[in-house]
Amino acid sequence: MNVRIKAYLSDHDLTIYTVAKRGGYGYTTIHKSFNKSQSEATSLNLRDLDALAKSLDLSMWEVLKELEENYFE
């Protein structure tokens, strides 16, 4: 199952830079994570969810729920 993270970012008017800055993580770290090819073993991790949640002023479970409902393939 893949997460369409770029669609999620676009739908929320976010860039990788914004997520990294608001989330408190390095740009390179978030960029690599959001641009890696995904497999069953490499989906989003807690750091990615934390950065997205902080970027949107949401809790991690809210982000995960939205991703699960709308952005999983």
N, C-alpha and C positions, 0 to 999 in steps of 0.2 A: 504494500500500500504506500503510495506516494502522497506527499503533502505539496499542494500547489502554492508554495510560499510566496513566489513572485506575484501571483494573482492576489493573494492576501495583502501583500504590501501595497500593490497598486490600488486595490479597493479601499484601502484606508489612507491613501495619500502619504505613504511612508517610503522612505528610501533606506537602504542598508546603513548609510551614514547616520541618518536620524535615529534608527533603532539602536545603533552602537552608542551614539552620544547620549541619548536619553536613558538607555539601559545601563550605562556605566561600563561597557565592555569595549575592547579595542576594535577598531574598524576591521582590521585584517581578520580577526577571530570570527566576527559575525559574517563578514563577506565570504570567507572560506566555508563556513557552515551552511549558509544559504545558497551557495553555488555548487556544492558537491553533488555528485550523482547519488541518488538515494536507492537503497535496496531495503529489503525487509529489516536488515540489521542497522541501517543508518537513516533514521528519520530525525525529527527534531529532538533535541535534548532539553534538559531542564534549563540550561543557560539560555538557550534560544527562546524558550517560553517566557522566562523571566525578563529578557530584554524586550520582547514584544509587549508583554504586560505593562512594563514600566513606560514604554513608548506611548501606550494608549491609555494610561492611567486606569488599568483594569487589573483584576487578579488573574493569576495564571490559569485557574480553572475556567474562567470566562473565555480566555483566549483559546484554550484547548477545546472547549465545547464548540466554539464558533468554527475552529479549524475542522473538527470532526464532522460537524453538520454540513459544511459548505466547501471544504477544500481538500478532502481526501479523495484519491482516485482508486 
